[in-house]
Amino acid sequence: MASWRRRVPADFEFAVKANRRLTHVHALEPVPEAMQLFEEHRVICGLLESDILVLQTPAAMELTSKKIERVREFFDAVAPFELRLVWEIRGSARNSTLSELVLLMKEFDIAHSADLSMSAPKYRSDLIYSRLFGPGRGNVYQFTDEELARIVQRAGDQGVSRSYLSFHGIKMYKDAARLKVFMETGSFPMATGRVGLESLREVLREDAAFPATKQMLLSEQGWKVIDLSASRRVRASVLLEKLPSRQYENVQDLLKSLTDAVAARENAPWNSLQ
């Protein structure tokens, strides 16, 4: 761990995600094994000079009043943390116990980690830490300009002193880079290197398998973001929806059919969609 710290710039910040033995096996229970694991995480954070420990609890953890009290006992036993805890709650608390859960997090100054592309944290904290997946299947998702702008807005709410955004989708590197440019310039860069049909061709060539039907293409490729023009981005589904319902043998077959279909329907070239 110490070598990791030496290999990054001085201003690089690590965030440590807790081992599932602490959050899933021992489930933040006040037992000796969980307390020992917490101490081990404290050491790791020290070696990395990190003050953030992320606790992701599973959907199977039912946050009843009794369970919340057990978690409180665990936090009491390991406090003071000398760390900033972030809690990503995969399950959902009952409406009757949500207020108890919020009080627990406030009591120990624990930030609530929510996917800002879908919801805001359960309570306002001075720290925002968000793991961004989006509403796709698992991590199969790419964010539009509008979604990225909404994430920035939520991350910068009044009273927030630090914001950490961690992308976890298939296009995480590109999404993060586009967001960085937007925050620095106020404008989003293109998602691909081309516009219109050529932009669609670019994203299909990444991993589209042929032969494929229209429905297969919509399901497997429609979530991607393409550049309809230099300033307008849409999902690939916007163009793929215009395809006739048949099987396509390759990208060129698809693009020719799309060009013909749009021209026939709108009596105009495809770029009139801009």
N, C-alpha and C positions, 0 to 999 in steps of 0.2 A: 504493500500500500504506500509506503514512504516513497518508493521509486515512482509511483504514479504522480505524486505531488511534485517531484523534481522534474518530471518530463513535461509539465504544462507551464504556461506563463504565470507570473506572480499574481495576476489579477483574475486567473481562472477560478471559478467556483464549482466545487463538487456538491452534489446532493446525494445522500446515501439512502437507498431503499432497503428497508428492513428485510431480513431473511424470512421466508414463509414459515419457518419453524416458530418464530415469535408470533406472527400474525394469524397463521392458519392452524398450526399444530397445537400451540399453547394458547392461541386466541386471546392474547393480552390478559390472561388470567394471573392472579397474584400467587404464582407458584414459584419455587426456587429456580426451576429450569428457565422460566421466562425472564426472571430477574437477572440471571447470569447472562442470558443472551443479550439483554439490554446493555449490560456492562460491556460486553464484547463490541456491541455497536458503538458505544461511546468511545471506545479505544480507536476503532476504525475511523470515526469522524475526526478524532484528534489527529491521527496520522495524515489525513487528507486535508486538515485545516477547514473542515466543513462544519457548519453549525445547523444544518438541516437534515433531519431524519424523517423519511417518509414511511408511514405505516399504511399499508393497503390491506384492509380486512376483506374477507370473501363474502360473496352474496349469501352463503349459507349461514353466516353469523347473524342470528336474530337478535336485534337490539331491544330486548325487553327491559323493563325497569330493573329486574334482577341482574341481567347481564351488564347493564350500564353501571350498576353499583359495583360489580366485580371488576370492571375495567377501572373505575375510580380507585379501588383499592390497589390495583396494580400501579397506576400512576402515582398514587400516594407513596408507595413503597420505593419507587425508583427516583422520585423527586428529591432535590432539585435536578432538572435535566442537564443544565449547562448546554442545552441544545434547543433548537426550535423544532417542535414536532409538527408534522403535517399529516393529517389523517384522511386517506381516501377510503370512503365507506362504500364498498361495492353493493352491499345489501341496502335495504331501505328500512328505516325505523318506522314503527307504527306511529300514526298521527298522535296517539295518546302519549308517546314517549319522546317525540321529536324535541319538545321543549327541554326535557331532561338531558338529552344528548347535547343540545346547544349549550346548556348551562355547564355541562361537564367540560366541553371544549373551551369555553370562556374561562372557567375556573383555572385551567392549566395552560391557558394561552396557546391552545393548539389550533393551528389554521386548518380550515376545511378545504380539501382538494376536490374541486369539481371540474368536469370537462366544460370549459367556458364556451365551447362551441354549441353546447346544448343547455347549460343551466348555470346559474350563479351559485356561489357558495351559500351554505345554509345560514351563515351569519357574516357580517362585515368584520374583517380583520385587517390589520395593517400589513399582512403578508398574503400575497396571492401565489399559489403554486398549483399549476394546472397541467394534467397529463391529457393531451389532446388526441382523441381518436376519431371524433366525428360520429354521425349517426349511421355509418355504413355497416356492412357485415364484418364483424371483427375489426381489423385495421385496414379493410379495403375501402379507402376513401381518399379524396383529394379536396381541399378546401377552395371555394370560390373566393373572389376578391371581397364580396359582400360578407361572407362568413369570417374571413380573416379580419376585416375592419371591425366587425362586431366583437371578436375576441379581444382586440386591442382596446376597444371601449370598455369592456368589462374588466380587463386587467388594470386599467388606469383609473378606476373609480376613485372618487375623492377619499382621502384618508389612507390610501395604500402607499406604503413606503418602499416595498420591494415586490417585484412581480417576476415569476419564473414560468416560462411556457415551454413545455416539453412535448414535442410532436412524436406521435407513435404510429402514424399511418404509413401505408406503402410509399407514399410520396413525401415522407417527412422531411427529407433534406431540401427538396424543392419548395415545399410549403414554408419551411423556416426561412429559407433564403428570400422568398418573395415577401414574407412578412417583414424581414429586416430592412429590405429596400423601401417598403412602404413607410416604416417608422422613421427612416432617415430622410426620405424625400417627399413623402405625402402622396406618392403615386405608385401603383403596382406595375412591376415589369411583366413582360409577356411570359406565359407559362411554357411556350414552345418557341422554336426558332422560326416558325412560319405562321401564315394566317390562312383562314378559310379551309378549303379542302386539303391543302398541303399540311396544315396543322393537324387535321384529322389523320392524314396519312402517317404523319410522324408518330402519333401516339399508338396507332394500330400496329405499326411495325415493331413496337416494343415487345409485344407478347401475344398478339391476336393469333388464334389458331384457325386455320381454314381446312376444309370447307366449314362454313358457319351460317346459321340462319339469322334472320333479323333479330329474333328474340334472344338468341345466344349472344349476339353482339351487344345488344342493349344491356343484358345482364352482366356480361363480363368486361365490357369496355365503356358503357354509358356513363359511369361515375367519374371518368377522367375529365380534366379541364383542358379545353382547347382555346385557341385564339381565333375568334370569328373575325376580328380586325386587330390592329395594333393596340386599340384602346378598349376592346370589349372581349371579355372571356365568358364562355358558356360551357356547360357540360357537353361531352361528346354526344349524349343522348339527344340533344336538340337537333343535330343533323341526322343521327341514325334513325330517329323516329320517322323521317321522311322516306326511308327506304321502302320499296315494295316488299311484301312478305314472301320471301323465297330464300333459297340457299345461295350463298356466294362462295365462289371458288378461290378468290384471292383479293388483295386490297384493290388492285386495279379494276377488277370486276365490280367491286362495291362502289368505288368512286365514280365510275362511268354510269352506273345505275342511279346513283344519287344525283348526279348532274342532270341526267335525263328526267328523273322524277320531279325535281324542283322546277326545271324549265317547263315541264308539261303542266304542273299544278298552278304555277304562278305566272306563266308566260313571261318569265324574266330569268336572268342568270342567277345562279345560287347566291352570289354576293349581294343580292337585293335584301337578303336576310339581315344585313348590317343595319 
